[in-house]
Amino acid sequence: MEALNTPIDELVQDGLVSRKIFIDEAIYRRELEKVFARSWLFLGHESQIANPGDYLTNYMGEDPVIVSRDPSGRVTRRNGADHS
């Protein structure tokens, strides 16, 4: 992982967040690893896929996913790593 050039405690001072958090590649990569890869992520609400065959697309970090409602009414998720 690329090292952060700015210490984390310097990115927030006096209640203000540095604009650097939006453009620094090292911060982005660290967020992908420490936040998106380890946390539950909101992909969509079940009302968006109310009927069998409905689907929505979204991203988990940088990975595209499809969330759908199958013919039996179950909610399913597919991504590049899911081959079931």
C-alpha angles and dihedrals in degrees: 000000000000113000119247110250093204123050112245093240090060092057093068119044130162090352093305122118118217117244086229090084089071097052109026110108093203091055091048092051091048091051090051090053102037102033114019096038093049106036139071108258128207108237099168145311122274089238087068089064099035098148133052108270094028115127143174133198127221141144133259099204101309096337118102115225137185120215114195144165111238125216092270091053098255120139112236135184127208131187138157092281095049111087099162 
